[in-house]
Amino acid sequence: QDTARRAQEHMRVEPGDTMEGYQIDVAFLGSCTNARLPDLRRAASIVEGRQVHDDVRAMVVPGSQRVQTAAEEEGLKDTFVEAGFDWRNAGCSMCLGMNEDQLEGYEACASTSNWNFIGRQGRKAGRTSLMNPRMVDAAAGTGEVTDVRDLGEAVLQ
């Protein structure tokens, strides 16, 4: 119970709170586990014709160099960049908090990485909510955790 209480305090939530509507500052679509080519295809279908929220810093980091090359050949990179995402080279990036790809201060991140322990994305004060790639894209567009199903029928096809 003590661990759960500390995690809730860190994330600034109360027991029973829903994550829907939780404000985010960063959207991270990447990691070796959730940025495979099929993941990027599905995620691109969410952002196509949409824009990243003005208050959100968003990035895509393909899961491998092979995935990066294939995604670029398919035009997925262009879809993400047109929507306002930064397209990064394949690697660990924000999943691990490498290089400049880190949370800043108390930022909250919607992330496809595979862990969310305190300090995971480069800052002890940073807050990470794990979700699938389509949910990260929905949050990137709205600036808050949003159920992708609420974006309309067209994005679910």
QUISUL-V948565 format. One record per run of one state. SS is the DSSP state (helix for helix, strand for strand, loop for the rest). FROM is the first residue (numbers start at 1). TO is the last residue. Records with the same first field share a line. If there is no record, write none. Layout:
SS=FROM-TO + FROM-TO
This chain:
loop=1-1 + 12-22 + 24-25 + 31-36 + 48-56 + 62-64 + 75-75 + 84-85 + 89-92 + 96-107 + 112-126 + 131-132 + 143-143 + 145-147 + 152-152 + 157-157
helix=2-11 + 37-47 + 65-74 + 76-83 + 93-95 + 133-142 + 148-151 + 153-156
strand=23-23 + 26-30 + 57-61 + 86-88 + 108-111 + 127-130 + 144-144
